[in-house]
């Protein structure tokens, strides 16, 4: 059953405090990668395997893409990516409509914004690049030629010697040890197997719940209100009755890099600090924010603001965490954070995996989820049952839209 969201940042317990802790788990529906820094969630990535989420273009995907339509007013052209939808390429005016070209995704689609692409195969060179060009030239229709790195390869590009790595599933564990042996021998001794409750025991599940809540309580008083729109993210620092605005602002500036990283916020981020009226005070808060972002390797461009408002920008790569998890795709006080059907299915799959052996077990689910399983979500239903064949789904009208119960 999905735990109720808490408005307070969870205290993530971990035995590894002096270095980053990386976690991977996997089901038939998706793999996940998490990074904890100082015991706090600093990254969570999902790697879908089935259904519409698996077809979405991801940063690092290389496509043979068809030039679909020139858009001079927008400064580029739209590309047809086949089952992955459309993408946008800047400065593509010289390309002929209908032509198949080699292109790499650099920004995932989000809301009404198409995936952003660049020409060529970013990161490929020599024989690999020649082979991809030949594949694109020989293609008869748009297609993905090379998928973006999965959970393990993403981990291997970001983990550092001295970090700790725990992996809950056999297949990614073997892959991680193999890749580390080949290209990162300093990490081999850091890779450990873990049980299916890895993300729960390390507090990551609770941290994800918090990252889908627009309200974040600050230690010592005060709170953040994080409201997303398609155009920008607005963050209000609220003293919430605290007597010291300076202390609340400093706590907010210190925690915000983690919130931005864990929630995968990008684009324009406007931060309204409490009762800051002078530029020196705003610059001091900007420095705290910038130092925290640098420590996480988080690329933030911190601009000049006034009257307590700080303008922060971050290049978009992955879509926001809320876009993966919720039906609305955002966190906002006025918008319910109901889970998407694929996210509900993924959580159910993980719960059943932890509950093994599950002979004769019933999964009580909302009628809306059961209806989805019988239609568009049939691949998810089949994937869950392939791992828990004796489980039976039962509609339970009293359940909230994104909750479930496992009954022996």
N, C-alpha and C positions, 0 to 999 in steps of 0.2 A: 504494500500500500504506500502511496506517495505521502511522505511526511508533510505536515503543514509548514508553510514557509515561515521563517523567523525574520524579523526586521533587524536583528542584531548580527553583526559579523561573527560567524562561528569561530570558536577557538579550535583550530585544526591541530590535533595531537600527532606528533611524529617524533620518532627517536633520532631523526637526522636533522640537526639544527644548524650545522656549520656549512652545509652545502645544499645545492638544489636537490630536490627529490622528484624524480620522474616516474610516472605511473602509466601503465597501459593495461586495459582490459578489452575483451572482445566477445561478441556474441555473433550469431548468424546474421544479425541485422546491421551491426556497426562495430567499429573499433573506436576506442577513445584514448586520447593522450592528455595527461594532466601534468602540470609543473607546479611544485610548491617551493616557495622561496621564504626561508625563515618560518616555515610552517603555514604560510598563507598562500591561497590559490592565486597563481599568476598567469595561468594559461589553461584552457580546456578546449580541445579540438575534437570534433566528431568526424569520422570517416565512414559515411554510409555505404552499405554494400548492395542494397536492393531498393526497388521502387524509384519514384520520382527524385527523392533526395540524392540517390546515387548517380543520377544523370546530370545533375547541376554542374556547370563548369566551375572548376576550382583553380586557384592560382597555381601555376606550374603545369597545367594541362597543355599539351601541344596538339593543335588541330590542323587538319586539312579543311580550311574554311572557305565557303563560297561568298564572294562579294555580292551582297543582296541589294543594297540601295545606297546611292551616294546622298549624303546630307551636308551640302556645303555650308548651310547656316549653322550647323553644329560642329563644323570643322573636321569632318571625317566621314566614315561610312559604316553601315551595319553589315555584319558578317553572319551568315547562316552556319551554325555549328551542328546541324543535324538534330539528334535527339536531345542535345544539351541546350537547344534554344538559340537565341541570338546573342551576338556580342558587338561591341563598338570599337572601332579602330580609328584613332586620330590620324590626320595627315595621310589619308588614303585616296586622295583625289585622283592620282594617276592610275589607279587600279580599274580595270574594266569590269563592269557588272557581269556576273556569271562566272568569272574566273575563280579557280580554286587556288588558294595561297596557303603558305605555311605561317601559322600564327600561334602565339603563346598567351595564355590567360595570365594577367597580372592583378586583376581585381575580380573578386567573385560578384555575381549579381546580387542586388539587394533591393527589395520592394520593386519600384518601377524602373530602377537603374539596371541596365544590361551589364553583362560581364565586360570588362575592359581588356583589350588585347594589344599586343605589339607584334610587329612583323618578325618572322623568323622563329627559331627555336632557342629561347633563352637558356643559356647554360650548356648548349650542345656545341661541339666543335669537331673539326676534322671529319673522320669517316662517319661518325654518328650524325653530324649535321647533313652530310651528303646523302646518307641513307634516308633521313627524314624528308629531305627535299625531293628525293626520287619517289617516296611513298605519296607525298602530296601531289606530285605531278601525275602519278599513275591512278590516283583516286578518281572514282566516277561520281562520288557524292561526298558531302561533308561528313567527316568522321574524326573521332579522337584517335590520334596516332600514338601518343604517349601519355599515360595518366600522371597526374600530380603525385608526388611522393605520398605514401601511406603513413600510418602512425609510426612504424619503426624507423623508416628512412627519415621522416621529419625529426624524430628524436635524435638520430645519429648526427644530423647536421647542427643540432643545437646544444646537446649535452657536452659538458666539459669534464676533463679528467678530475676526479675527486667528487663528482656528483654521484648520487645513488639512484639506481634504476630498479624498479620492482615491476614485474610483469605477471599478470594473472592467468594468461592463457598459453597453452603449449606451443601453438604455431608461431605467434609473434615472439615468444621466448627463444625458439630455435633461430628465427630470422635475426633477432637482435644479436645473439651470440655469434652467428655466422658473419654478419656485417662487421661487428666489432673486431673479430679475429682478423678480417681482411683489411680494414681501414682505420680502426681505432683501438689498437690493442690495450691502450691505457684504460679503456672502459670495461674490458672483459670481466675483471674481478668485481666490478660494481653491479653487475646484472644478477638479480636474484629472482627466483620464482615466488609467487604469492598466491593466496587463496582467492576464491571468487568474490569475497567480501572486501577486496582491497580498497575500493573507492569509499566504501562506507567506513571502514576501520580508520582510514586516514582523514576522514571528515570532508572528503571532496563532494559527496552527494549533498551534504548540508550546505556546502559552499556554493554549489550550483543553484540550489534553491534560493539562496540569498541573492545570487547574481541575477535572478529573474524578478526580484522585488524592486520597485522603484525607491523604496525607503531603506536607508542604511543608517543604523544607529551608531554614533561615534562614542568611543570610550571616553568617560569623563563628562558626557553630556553633549547635546546637539545631535544633529542628524544631517544626512544628505538626502535630497530628493532628486532622482535621476530620471528625467523625462525625455524620451526619444521621439523624434519626428523624422520624416523622410529627408528634411533639409538639414537638420542639425540635432545635437544633443544639448539640452539645457540642464545644468546641475546647480541646484540651489543649496547653499550652505545655511542651515537654519539653526539658530541657537537653541530653539525648543525650550526656552525658559532658563538656559544656562546664563550665569551672571557674567561670564568672561567670553566675549566675542573673540578676543585674540587667541585664547586657548582652543576654542572650537575651530577657528580658521586654520590654526597650525595643525590640529589633528586631521582636519579635512585634507589639507595639502599633502600630508604624509600618507594618507590611505588612498587618495585618488589614483595614483599610478596603478595600484593593484586592481581597483575597480575598473579602470579603463582597459587594463590588460585582460582580466578575467571575463569581462563582458564583451570584449572585442569591439569596443567603441572606436569609431574613426570619423573622418571628415571634420567638420567644424564642431567644436565642443566649447560651449560658453559656460563659464563657472562664475556664479554670483556669490562672492564671499560676503559674510555678515558684517555690516557696518564698517567697511573699509572706505575711507574717504581720501586718503593721500596716496600718491604714486609710490612713495618709498615702501609703504606697507604692502601694497599690491606686488611690487617687485620682490619683496622678501618672500611672500607666499609663492610667487612664481619660481623662485630659486629652490625652495623646498620641494615643490612639485617636480622641477627639472632634475634635481639630484636623485629623487626617488625613481623617476622614469629612466634615467641613465643607468642606475643600478640594476634595473630589470631588463636593460637592452631595449627599451621601449622608445621608438622614435617619435618624439613630440616636438612640434614647433610652437613655442610659447610667445605670443605676440604681446603688444602693449595694450592695456585696458585702462578704464577709468571708472571712478566711483564704485569700486569693488568688483567690476566685471573683467574677468580674464579671458582672453581669446586664445584657445588652444586648437591646434590642427594636427591631425594624424592621417597619413596616407592610408587609404582603404586597401586592405588585402582580402582577408576573410570576411564573410558576412557576420553581423553581430550574433552573439550567443542567443539572444531572444528570437532572432529570425529562424534559428534551427529548432528551438524548443516550443515556441508559442504560436498560436493561431494569428495573433495580431502582428507578430514580428518585432515588438518593441516593449519597453517598460514605460508605463505612464500611469499616473494616479487615476486617470479617467478611463483606462482600458483594462479589462480583466486579463490576467496572465494565464488563461486557460491553455493547457498543453496542446500542441498539434497532435494529430493522430499518429504520425510516425514516431514522435517522441513518447507518446503513451505506449506504443507497441514496444519500443526499445526498452523502456523501464520494466514492462511486464516480462520481457525476455530475460532481463538481468535478474529479476526477482525469482523467476522459475529456475534459472541457472544456479542461484544460491541455495534454492530449496531442494535440490536433488538429494536423494532419489525422490521422485514425485509421482509414484505409482498411484493412480486413481485420484489425483488432485483435481479440484475444480478451481477455475479462475473466475470469480465474479467480477464482471466488468459492466460499465454503463452501456445501455442499449445503443447509443450512438457509436461507440467503438465496435460493438458486435456487428452493426450494420455496415460499418466501414470495412471490417474484416471480410464480409461477404461480397463486397464490391471492389472498389479501388485498392483496398488494403489486403486483398487475398494473398499476394506474395509474402507479406509480413506474417499473416496467419500461418501460412504453410511453413515458413522458416521457423517460427516459434514451435510449431508442433513437430517439426523434424527433430528438434532437440529434446522435446518433452512430449513424446507421442501419446502418452496416456492422459494428458491434461485435457479437460473439457471446459469450454467457455460457456458461462451462464450469464444471461443478462440480469442485472440487479438495478431496478428503477431507483432505489433510494440513494445510490452512489452519486457523488458529484461528477461532473463531466470528465475529469482527468484523474480519477482514483480507481483503485481496484482492490480486491481482497483475494487471498489464496486460502482455500478451505481444503483440509485433508479429506 
